[in-house]
Amino acid sequence: MEKMKKSKVLTTCVLAGVLGAAALVGCSQPVAETGATYNPGEPPLMTASHEGRYESLGAAGCYGCHGSSDEAEVFLATAPALPEDHYADGDASSRQVDGPRAECITCHPVAQE
């Protein structure tokens, strides 16, 4: 009885370790080489080349490359698209940025070189 209990505990521990490692690998995301740093769970920083862009163009300047519009679709091949939750009602087809999300630099400050 004792040997069977140890075997089940060992099997459970090995299985937990394997599944935990698989979860970590599965959750890792490739990050584009933009010069900005990114910590999982935090909004990515803007690249240093974006210095002053928000101040001079506002949210429309960000939306121009990262938003959902006929004009922006060309840029989205190289610029990360805004996540669905940045749009009104979580719907990118609305093409309306959710109110507080228009303050881009609040969460996405410019990275320092």
Buried (B, 14 or more C-beta within 10 A) or exposed (E): EEEEEEEEEEEEEEEEEEEEEEEEEEEEEEEEEBEBEBEEEEEBBBBEEBEEBBEEEEBEBBBBBBBBEEEBEEBBEEBEBBEEEBBEEEEBEEBBBBEEBBEBBEEBBBBEE
